[in-house]
Amino acid sequence: MKYASMLLAAGCLLSAVHAQWLETTIQLDSASDPRALCYNPQNNKVYSANAGRDNVTVIDGATNSVIATVAAGSIPRALCYNLANDKVYCANYGSSSVTVIDGATNGVIATVAAGAGPWALCHNPTNNKVYCANYDGDGVTVIDGATDTVMVTVAVGFHPCAFCYNPTNNKVYCVNHNSHNVTVIDGAADTVMATVVSDPYPWAICYNQTNNKVYSANLYLNTVTVIDGAADTAIANALVGANPIALCHSPTDNKVYCANNGDGNVAVIDGATDTVIATVAAGRYPQALCYNPTNNKVYCANTGIDEDEDSTVTVIDGATNRALKTIGTGDRPVALGWNSAQNRVYVANYLSSSISILRDSGGPGVDEGSEPQAVGRKLMATILSDASATKRLASCVVFDAMGRRVLNPKTGVYFVRDEGRGAGDAGRTRKVVVQ
């Protein structure tokens, strides 16, 4: 009778299943103002640059616990990870410097002098260099990734504000906001190869590895300029929406996503034809994008700047170009980061000084849309009462009563999606009680 009651309750809870959910929220010190995030895959750590506290919070990617707070320079606002040497670089806008953090020990290795107003960072894995865009100094500082010394400063345009790296041709692309162009830097020689017009006021940039193209979002022209990665010439202008502010690329479906801050939506660009193939409604004032290759989804942070508007993250299905779910976060989410080990998305909430952690348990048998999932038939329970029997679940996709993916099921009630030993069993869903 006890198990029957548990299964009935679980069946009712299943009617509200969603694959994306808010797992937890990390509250930082007051007025921390987190501004940027990055992920360290070697040590499974997430870093948050806190502009209001002049430090970097280090989060354990497995436990979601804060394991260190590292002193940085004044107003840290950008981060990047150097996989070759297991280091994290933090651009400090207020102190014109870059703090270098050891990825294993969380200690500060070096402080590197940069130009005025460090704003953005980019790592070149081919030559192991870090590029720092100095927004107020109109130059790019090139740092040796092994020695953490300045190699050269490359003259670019006015107010450099964003980077992307082209591994096919070993080039670094730098967006110059007030020069209305993109500077192309040779990754080996650190010399300017070309300057491509991207007018007016470009703000974001991303690379399409499938077609070797670079996309530059023009904040005030409502277009995205497409640059040929081999020839470094503009080959198209895609009309998106008002105030395009963020970009990301999906190699799975070869699509480029553009967050339009003024329209509250995300334009989807076909990476082959450079035409807009869909427009997905998001929340008010979308600010940042993040791609999850594990589940082929795009996350869009919506700031909702006005006090009466909610701050949210819209989750978009990469295959169908539809919004799957809107998840509430802290106030004014401005940055996103993806943890590949646990399939989590981290959201930096600037005004509430917090980090929202979103989980994605997408998989067969779970409705990922915004409508409730109804149980279409009565599911009989399988009861597993010994440890050896539970090992059989290793070949299945297991969800708890709330629809969350479970990797190591303990005592409780679960819903299991079989891989199937025969054609008739493939995709079968059943209830399992682990005693």
C-alpha angles and dihedrals in degrees: 000000000000092000092047090056092048092051092048091053091047091051090054093049091051089067089077099048120151126168096218120060144159104259100182145324125236112211113212126198114293115277092015090135099197108216109171142021137200136175130229107206094184094061099019095239134142122212128206121196107215109204094188097051101036093235145098123239116215116209126194105238093211102046102024089230126138107247102174146005113211123199113236134172128283117306102354108205110160138044138187135174128231107208094184093065102017094243136140120216121207121194112216110204097190099047100038092235144109120229116212116209126194108239094213104041100026089228126136110257099180147344112224123201113235136174126282115304108002104214112163139019137205133180123219105206094186094064098016097240133142120217121207120195111213105208096193096034100053094225143093119237113213114209126194106239093212101045100023092226128133112260101180144329114237118211111230135155133299118300103359106205113163143030143197131182127226108206093182093065099016095242134144118214118206123195114219106200100194097034091057093227148089122242117215113212125195106238094213103040098027091224129132111262100177146344116224123198113239105170135228119014104325113205112171137033140187140176128239106209094185096063100017094243135140123216123207120191114218106211099204104029098057091232141110116221114217116213126196106238094212102041097029093223129129108255103173147002117218116205106224123156142294116313104353104209110164139032139190135171130226111207090186094069098010095242132143118215121208122192111215107206096192097048100039094233145098122241117213115214123197106236093213101047099024091226127130108254100175144006117214121200113236133170128287117299103000109209112173141023134206131183123217108201094184093067099016095241135137123218119208120194112215114198099196089199098191115087093239093053125087122236110231148160119232116210115211126196108233094208101048101025092229130130108252101185145343115225124196117233138171122296118302106353107208106167140035134199134183126221107207095191097059098019092239130147118215121209122200108214106201102192099038094044093229143118117229114205117207123195126207116204096169118158143116116317097028123101109232097185129095096256123088117263114234123209102241097195141013111273118213117220128243112206118211113192105171137055095243092055092055090060087074088071090069090084093050137075106244128199131181123229091277093054096254118145113251120202100181110027116205129182111327147069121305141174113228130202108203122219082212130230092221138025092261093053099047111120095004115157120213141166118247127192115200112201 
